[in-house]
Amino acid sequence: MSSIDTHPTQTVASLRSRIIGIDQKVPLLDGSEQVYIYLDNAASTPSLRSAKEKVNELLQYYSSIHRGAGYKSLISTQAYERARELIIKFVGADSEKDVAIFGKNTTEATNILADSIDWKDGDVVLITLMEHHSNDLPWRKHATVEHFPVQPDGFFDLNAFEDILKSFKGRVRLVATTGASNVTGIIPPFYEIAKLAHQYNAMILVDCAQLAPHRPIDMRPHDSLDHLDFICLSAHKMYAPFGTGVLVGSKMFFDAAQPVFRGGGVIEIVTLDEVYWAKAPDKYEAGSPNVLGAVALGASIRELMAVGMQAIADHEKELTHYALTRLNQIAGVRLYGSRDPNRLGDRVGVIPFAIEGIQHGKVAAILSFEGGIGVRNGCFCAHPYLISLLNISQQEFAHFKQQVLQGDRRQQPGMVRASFGCYTNQEEIDHLITWIERIISGDYRGDYVQDKSSGSFFPRQFDPATLEKFFTL
Ligand SMILES: Cc1ncc(COP(=O)(O)O)c(C=O)c1O
């Protein structure tokens, strides 16, 4: 368990009232308004009040950091570094041996790691088939990427995984696995994977973008076989959407590597023909950093700590069990991934589904415009995984590919995804279920038209100008 969870002082239930926008109403097609139900937390979460409050508080003293001598600069620098310390604690990293590098998001973190490794010809990166494109495409730039298959129910065959490691005879440089899938919520056995990776002299990255908001994280000691060498996460999925992400890993590794972005702040000294790089994290945070984003993340971590990640995990497990039980009872709903409510130890509250006979985009649009529910549909930036879960043949895929490349996404395969946050409650799930049942029985009123290039559906009379009633800039 991460050290941060040791003294919870608040309840999970208290978090709901701390979510900004929780009571926000949105217009429905019938002219009424309804409190918005947000079930797209896997994409991005709303902000906790504490994140906004701390940002506001620091704005009073905001100043450039590190190189300023002014008092405000000292305050801002201390706040930024305090956020770094909180992250180290939150993920159970070693404050002596590890470093937390701030960047934009998880995507930037995986790219930074990919650009920091001293790749050699023939290097292999072994990833799972479940990966988000952010934990796949950066490796393709430098190495051969091997996708390890995962069973639809999430079963992870560790023997087969070891066979692959063995078969590459020491060429696997990095094992990169998600901490939790953004499509099915499945949590692979990443500590077991770490042990195997280390036995075969590979490093391991766990992409915690989807895990961090839902479970305690513990990188475990450097000298244990199941130590996680690198983890990364995004603040906008952790109730602090202010543009920050983090990569955590060994100081020794980053001190030895070359900086990825070059400019101010990354050096000890520069002459006309010599550059002496600073140590990590400075070497990896070129330019003026996002101080407010880091502070927002630190504040949300503090609040999550005060509740305890284990309590959050328990609450979400209950919700996921409830939602899966209800969804399993509806004829016409197809669930993907592990659909057994009694096997929840290994998944977070992300539920992909389809309604037979209705396109995923249309389901999502009805839920939005008539149910006031925000979900996501499509392929969730995980095309290879979707192709496998949807059992799409190569021939079918070639056909869709052709259409997409010609700017037509109307037939693009996909699913609908409902994903929960720490503040989600059972009534919201009931509302989703009611609307799924209504859609199946044809009890909706809109006439939906599909946009060719995006594949999205909108009610025929939808006027985007109405959005300006809520926010203008
Ligand atoms: C598992 C996983 N990895 C990586 C990412 C990329 O995160 P970001 O868009 O914050 O870079 C996401 C985003 O959905 C994700 O779910």
The ligand as a Gaussian input file, in Angstrom:
#p B3LYP/6-31G(d) Opt

LIG

0 1
 C       -4.383000       3.996000     -19.995000
 C       -4.087000       5.332000     -20.586000
 N       -2.836000       5.641000     -20.917000
 C       -2.515000       6.827000     -21.426000
 C       -3.471000       7.780000     -21.658000
 C       -3.072000       9.102000     -22.221000
 O       -3.288000      10.085000     -21.264000
 P       -3.143000      11.628000     -21.653000
 O       -4.147000      11.872000     -22.713000
 O       -3.438000      12.330000     -20.393000
 O       -1.772000      11.822000     -22.132000
 C       -4.796000       7.504000     -21.349000
 C       -5.855000       8.491000     -21.641000
 O       -7.003000       8.182000     -21.749000
 C       -5.116000       6.248000     -20.792000
 O       -6.365000       5.948000     -20.453000

